Amino acid sequence: MYYKLTDSEIRSSCREKLESLEYWLRRIIDDTLAPIYNDYLNYSDEKGNRLIKNDIVKSLESRKVNEPHRYPRLIDAVLLDDAIDIICNPILYKKHFNEMFQQAFPDGREEARTFMKRLIPPRNSLSHANPISTRQAEQVICYSNDIIDSIKSYYSLKNMDNEYNVPLILKITDSFGNVFHRNQLNTVHDGGIAKQFFDDPKYHLRVGDVLGIIEEITYPYNRKA
């Protein structure tokens, strides 16, 4: 199917798919671990064993310090390779993520790690404006879809799919550099979300100001590709 597309179209499609995958992996890490361990990125057990490797957390902290608007939370600084290392940690995978990836990787953690790691080279190439092969593009689209579908299937089995039966706004970025994630927004009476700035003058617009807004959206389970 890629022979009818230009190189820029293929690269754009692959970048979008990888960004979607990264979002889903960050989300399941946060949604799964936060209710159990609270500050899971800095959690240690009674013996001092960390839940997440210290070098991963230091990398996240460095990214957040260098680009605070891009990474307002530490979890936002988790890139694909970080997410794979966290999810495929032997203890975490067995205890928290195995069931979630059962559809995509029925043979368990090693299979999950092997296939997800194959996405790192094309992700790195795309990030640095280097070429990728047609085979790598196929892997990006197929593997990413398999993983995301497995996560969605898990949510459906847990009767959580009603959270995604309509498109949901996940993140809002404006042209002034402000970033707001869904859990930072307020719910309103009709089930929607809102963010009000009436009482904060630094967000007030003046005559001549132009405000641009970009919304990151996830689509419902029954949406056809």
C-alpha positions as CSV (number, residue, x, y, z in Angstrom):
1,M,0.0,0.0,0.0
2,Y,3.0,2.3,0.5
3,Y,3.9,2.4,-3.2
4,K,1.1,4.9,-3.8
5,L,2.3,7.2,-1.1
6,T,5.1,9.8,-1.2
7,D,8.1,9.5,1.1
8,S,6.8,12.5,3.1
9,E,3.4,10.9,3.5
10,I,4.8,7.7,4.7
11,R,7.1,9.4,7.2
12,S,4.2,11.6,8.4
13,S,1.9,8.6,8.9
14,C,4.7,6.7,10.8
15,R,5.4,9.7,13.1
16,E,1.8,10.1,13.9
17,K,1.4,6.4,14.7
18,L,4.5,6.4,16.9
19,E,3.3,9.5,18.8
20,S,0.0,7.8,19.4
21,L,1.7,4.7,20.6
22,E,3.9,6.7,23.0
23,Y,0.8,8.4,24.3
24,W,-0.9,5.1,25.0
25,L,2.1,3.7,26.7
26,R,2.6,6.7,28.9
27,R,-1.1,6.6,29.8
28,I,-1.2,3.0,30.8
29,I,1.9,3.4,32.9
30,D,0.4,6.4,34.8
31,D,-3.1,5.0,35.0
32,T,-1.8,1.6,36.2
33,L,0.9,2.5,38.6
34,A,-0.2,5.8,40.2
35,P,-3.2,4.5,42.1
36,I,-1.0,1.7,43.6
37,Y,2.3,3.5,44.3
38,N,1.3,7.2,44.1
39,D,4.7,8.7,43.2
40,Y,5.7,5.6,41.4
41,L,8.7,7.2,39.6
42,N,10.4,7.7,42.9
43,Y,8.8,4.8,44.8
44,S,11.1,2.4,46.7
45,D,10.0,-0.6,48.8
46,E,10.9,-1.3,52.4
47,K,14.3,-2.7,51.3
48,G,15.1,0.4,49.2
49,N,14.5,-1.3,45.8
50,R,13.2,1.3,43.3
51,L,10.2,0.5,41.2
52,I,11.6,2.5,38.2
53,K,15.3,2.5,37.5
54,N,17.1,5.6,38.8
55,D,18.8,6.3,35.5
56,I,15.4,6.5,33.7
57,V,14.1,8.9,36.3
58,K,17.2,11.1,36.0
59,S,16.7,11.3,32.2
60,L,13.1,12.3,32.7
61,E,14.0,15.0,35.2
62,S,16.7,16.3,32.8
63,R,14.2,16.6,29.9
64,K,11.6,18.2,32.1
65,V,14.1,20.8,33.4
66,N,15.3,21.6,29.8
67,E,11.8,21.8,28.3
68,P,9.3,22.4,31.0
69,H,6.5,23.5,28.6
70,R,6.9,20.4,26.5
71,Y,7.1,18.1,29.6
72,P,4.9,19.6,32.3
73,R,4.9,16.3,34.2
74,L,7.6,13.7,34.5
75,I,5.5,11.1,32.8
76,D,5.2,13.4,29.8
77,A,9.0,13.1,29.4
78,V,8.8,9.3,29.0
79,L,9.9,8.4,25.4
80,L,9.2,5.2,23.6
81,D,12.4,3.4,24.8
82,D,11.7,4.5,28.4
83,A,8.2,3.3,28.2
84,I,9.3,-0.1,26.9
85,D,11.9,-0.5,29.7
86,I,9.3,0.4,32.3
87,I,6.6,-1.8,31.0
88,C,8.9,-4.8,30.2
89,N,10.5,-4.7,33.7
90,P,10.1,-8.4,34.7
91,I,8.3,-7.6,37.9
92,L,6.1,-4.8,36.6
93,Y,5.1,-6.8,33.5
94,K,4.1,-9.9,35.4
95,K,2.3,-8.0,38.1
96,H,0.6,-5.2,36.1
97,F,1.0,-5.3,32.3
98,N,0.8,-8.9,31.2
99,E,-3.0,-9.1,30.9
100,M,-3.0,-5.7,29.1
101,F,-0.7,-7.0,26.3
102,Q,-2.0,-10.6,26.1
103,Q,-3.8,-10.0,22.8
104,A,-0.7,-8.6,21.1
105,F,1.9,-10.7,22.9
106,P,0.4,-14.0,24.0
107,D,3.9,-15.4,24.7
108,G,4.6,-12.8,27.4
109,R,7.2,-10.2,28.3
110,E,10.1,-11.4,26.1
111,E,7.9,-11.3,23.0
112,A,6.6,-7.9,24.0
113,R,10.1,-6.5,24.5
114,T,11.4,-8.0,21.2
115,F,8.7,-6.6,19.1
116,M,8.4,-3.2,20.8
117,K,12.2,-2.7,20.6
118,R,12.0,-3.1,16.8
119,L,10.2,0.2,16.7
120,I,13.2,2.1,18.2
121,P,15.4,2.3,15.1
122,P,12.7,3.7,12.8
123,R,11.6,6.1,15.6
124,N,15.1,7.4,16.0
125,S,15.5,7.8,12.2
126,L,12.3,9.7,11.9
127,S,13.3,11.9,14.8
128,H,16.6,12.9,13.1
129,A,15.2,13.3,9.6
130,N,16.9,10.1,8.4
131,P,15.3,7.7,5.9
132,I,13.4,4.5,6.9
133,S,12.7,1.5,4.7
134,T,9.3,0.3,3.5
135,R,9.7,-2.7,5.8
136,Q,10.3,-0.4,8.8
137,A,7.2,1.7,7.9
138,E,5.2,-1.5,7.8
139,Q,6.5,-2.5,11.2
140,V,5.7,0.9,12.7
141,I,2.1,0.8,11.5
142,C,1.4,-2.9,12.1
143,Y,3.1,-3.3,15.5
144,S,1.8,0.0,16.8
145,N,-1.8,-0.9,15.8
146,D,-1.5,-4.3,17.4
147,I,-0.2,-2.8,20.7
148,I,-2.9,-0.1,20.8
149,D,-5.6,-2.5,19.9
150,S,-4.5,-4.8,22.7
151,I,-4.7,-2.0,25.2
152,K,-8.1,-1.0,24.0
153,S,-9.3,-4.6,24.2
154,Y,-8.1,-4.8,27.8
155,Y,-10.0,-1.7,28.7
156,S,-13.1,-3.1,27.0
157,L,-12.8,-6.4,28.9
158,K,-12.6,-4.4,32.2
159,N,-15.8,-2.5,31.2
160,M,-13.8,0.7,30.9
161,D,-14.5,1.2,27.3
162,N,-17.3,3.6,28.1
163,E,-14.6,6.1,28.9
164,Y,-13.7,6.1,25.3
165,N,-17.0,5.8,23.5
166,V,-16.7,9.4,22.2
167,P,-13.6,11.3,21.1
168,L,-11.8,12.6,24.2
169,I,-9.5,15.6,24.5
170,L,-6.3,14.4,26.1
171,K,-4.1,17.5,26.0
172,I,-4.5,21.1,25.0
173,T,-1.6,23.3,23.9
174,D,-1.9,27.0,23.1
175,S,0.2,29.4,21.1
176,F,1.5,31.0,24.3
177,G,3.2,27.8,25.3
178,N,0.7,26.6,27.9
179,V,0.0,22.9,28.1
180,F,-2.9,21.3,30.0
181,H,-3.5,17.6,30.3
182,R,-7.0,16.0,30.8
183,N,-6.4,15.4,34.5
184,Q,-5.7,19.1,34.9
185,L,-9.0,20.1,33.5
186,N,-12.4,20.4,35.3
187,T,-15.5,18.4,34.4
188,V,-18.7,20.2,33.8
189,H,-22.4,19.1,34.2
190,D,-22.8,17.7,30.7
191,G,-19.8,15.4,30.9
192,G,-17.5,17.8,29.1
193,I,-14.3,19.4,30.4
194,A,-13.4,23.1,31.0
195,K,-10.5,25.2,32.0
196,Q,-11.3,28.7,33.4
197,F,-8.9,31.6,33.7
198,F,-11.2,34.4,34.9
199,D,-9.3,34.9,38.1
200,D,-5.8,34.6,36.7
201,P,-4.7,37.9,34.9
202,K,-1.6,36.3,33.3
203,Y,-4.0,34.3,31.1
204,H,-6.2,37.3,30.1
205,L,-6.2,38.3,26.4
206,R,-5.6,41.8,25.3
207,V,-6.7,43.6,22.1
208,G,-4.6,42.3,19.2
209,D,-3.7,39.1,20.9
210,V,-4.1,36.0,18.7
211,L,-4.7,32.7,20.5
212,G,-4.1,29.4,18.8
213,I,-5.1,26.0,20.3
214,I,-4.0,22.5,19.4
215,E,-6.0,19.6,20.9
216,E,-4.7,16.0,21.2
217,I,-7.6,13.7,20.9
218,T,-8.2,9.9,21.3
219,Y,-11.0,8.3,19.3
220,P,-13.6,5.8,20.5
221,Y,-13.1,2.0,20.3
222,N,-15.6,1.5,17.5
223,R,-14.1,4.1,15.2
224,K,-13.0,2.6,11.9
225,A,-9.5,3.4,10.7
